[in-house]
Each structure stands twice: as structure tokens, then as C-alpha cells.
Amino acid sequence: MKRRHLLGFLVAALVGGAISSVLVVSIMQKNFVKTQDLFDPSLKYVSNQSGGSAGAPNFTYAADQTIHSVVHVKTYSSQREAPDPLLEFFFGYRQEPRSQDPIPRGAGSGVIVTKDGYIVTNNHVIEDAEKIEVTLNDKRTYQAKVVGADPNTDIALLKIDEKNLPFIKMGDSDNLRVGEWVIAVGNPFNLTSTVTAGIVSAKGRNFPVRRDGNPFKIESYIQTDAVVNPGNSGGALVNTDGELVGINTAIYTQNGVFNGYSFAVPVSIVKKVIYDLMEYGSIQRAFLGVSMSEITSETYDELKLKEVVKGVYVAAVNEGGAAADAGVKAGDIITAINNEEINSISQVQEQVSRYRPGDNVEISVIRDGKVKQFKATLRKTAGGGMMEVAENGYYSIQGATFANVSPQLKNSLRLRGGVQIVDLKDGLLKSQGIRKGLIILRINRVAISSVENLAEVFATAKKNQVVTIEGVYPNGLQAFYSIGM
């Protein structure tokens, strides 16, 4: 009897164990990805709406779609021996500047955006370069010319003479979400394309420390923790579908290497810049004409706000500007532009930078606790009585008439930008010793790339402000002036 009971117990245990194993295997098959699937090279990482994933992150698809579209950009420049100003002053002898053959100056990355050779990179990568060399991922090398550049967004557009190139597809940076996976693709040090991965840490981010005194700098960066190091500037930030969502432009560092934060210009801004450069050769920048301040917990009492609101406080509106003419007033709180929510100055800059002068935008504001809508027609200027650039491209102020530097003069002096005084009458500039023909390269250390750029600087110069002007005359004589506005 004991043997029968023992045998029955063993049989029952074996049957129960088999049933349990079947149930466990069935549950695992329903709820878990098979182990071999995690190593399937065809498996593409896809985010679902809850932020989870269908499997382990796999960036092979995105990398394959983009690495051949990212190039190495190498720049060259030569040091010119400045002419002796004493020879010209005392003897009228014009000494031509002597130069040496261009030598390597710096390097970065670039992104092919059209099959016929248009390439996007950073302005700081190619600024002041006399020769630009582009190397593709397959090691083919080309001489590139600059189509145009915009220091305010740090974007430049190059062109090489080739067809049927692999180019990257434009994505939508507006739909990019914080926490979403992205990859940074660069071609540093001519090592062919390199790929790093990270997540979107923030959007609409200002750079923590302003790198120059440019008051027109448009900073609304995508912040990521993807590793970006020197040489990756101008490279691509792409989503998991292999679409371009930004151009990597800066890192936040105290020691010159990556410390966990990298910043990219959103493709929403990049597209506007490159289309302007392709069509016009310069940026068609629009202005809203408002002075703004962020709303923080410290400013609620100061602004006399009765409740917590999101938006940007309008501290002042410029007379004759787009916002003033539309009906926006000081004290309003801008909450949206064209139905895009606004919660920072950088977001206002990003939204306005997408449009050209003459475009209409709808501004949503809170005034006296009520939501109001205004339609504003963006202007070439911020207002304030500034003279606009004439249709022929000339701009006049303080007795001087300015025009963009001719391509021939640019080539002879090896300049990347600048604006020339083509006529000079009695006025502030002439009284300070400035002469006709001066090519203005920088004002207050901000690079001047076009007449429109110069007009922006003069438009915002405050009364009694001291302005420093750096330039060069057609004979190569370098000049530096300090004048009070």
C-alpha cells in the first residue's frame, strides 16, 4: 500500500510539473520577446505612445540611412602680412598685402541635403576660411564654395560640383519629444562617419553661457546627451527613422571635451536658413518688434500676476514694429504664435525665425485675464524709426550708404563677408575718421555678413552706446574705430 501511494504521488508531481511548465512557457511567449529576436539584425527600434519599446534599442537602420550623407569639412586660410599704414600716410604708397599659401586651419562635419551637392554645416566651422575641402564617406574629395552663411543661427550652406549624392531626409523637429532616442552622426578628423546615441534632454534650450556678444543670436536648441566632441560640429542629429532633426553645433564643457550636454539647431530653423540662402543668397529675417522677459516664480509679484500662467511677458513694444501695429501692448503675455505654445523667449525666436518679412502670424496673448488674438505682419526691422534696406540692396544711415561687398573684391581680399561704405557724406561716421570704401567686418565683435545684418545692428544700438567697428580698406589696410552713437 505504501508503495502504491508513493508511486501515485510521484506520478501526480510529474504531471503537475509538466502542466506548470507548459503554462509558464505559454505566458512567456505571450509577454516577452524571444531571446533570438533581440539579436535579429532586421529588428528596428520603434517607440510606442507610452514611451516604451518593442525591443532593445537598435540604431542600425537610422545609422545606415545617414552615415553616407555626412561629410568631413576641412578649412584652410593663410596669414596675410598687413601693409604698413605709415607708408601710405606719409608717401601715398599703397602696399599690397602679401600672403602665403593656405594652410589647414580647422575641421568639422557637414550634411548633404540634396543629391546635387548642397551641404549644411556650422558657420563657425567655415568662418574666415579661404579654401574649403569636403571629403565624402567613401573618401572622394571636392572643393566646396560657400553659398551663404548666417552667424545668428550658426548655419552655413556649401556646394560641391557632383550629382546623384546620398542625401539625408528632412524630419520634423516640432514632433520630437523629450526622452526620445536620437543619434548624432559626424565625420570628425576625417575618420569616416561616427555614430553616437542618446536621448532628447530638452527642447527650446538657450546655451548656458553666451559665447559672443551677438544680440541677434537665435538660440532654441535641442539638448541631448548623445556624445558630441570637437570635429562633430555641423554633423547630423537624426531620429530613429534616419531623418534629420537638427545640426549639432555646440557642447557645454569646461575642459574642451564632452561633459554630458550637446546642443543642436532644430531642423525647423535649418530649413528656413538654407532655403533663404538658396533663393536669395542672404537671410530674409523677420522681426516681431517686442522686448520680452521670462516669467518665473521670482517675477510673479513684480509683474503683478494674479495666477500662474505660461507664456512670455511683453516688457515693451517697438513703435512702428509688427507687434505694435497689430495691437499687442506692453504688459501682454504671449502664450502662442500660430497655435504653437510659447513658454520662453527662445521659443518666440524659433517661431518668428521660420518666417520672412511680409508673412502673417497669429499671436495669442493674455490681457487682463482674457485671451486675445492678433494678426501681425512681420517686418524687415524691429521698428523704432530705423530706415529699411532699399529694394536695390542699399542702406543709408549717419551720412553713409552701405552695400554688400562685390564677389570680385571678396575674392581679392579673401573675405567671407562684410559690408562696404559706397558713399559717405558729412555725418557721425565721417566725423570719426572713417573713409569711403571701408569694408565693415565686425561691429562689437559680431560678424557682419550682409546689409540686412548691418541694419539690424544699427537698429538696436542704444543712444550714447559706444560701438566698435573692425574693417579693412580695399588696399588691404586694416582699420579699427570706436564711436559713440
Summary of the structure (lengths in Angstrom):
residues: 485
radius of gyration: 29.0
end to end distance: 114.0
largest distance: 131.1
contacts: 1565
relative contact order: 0.10
helix: 23%
strand: 33%
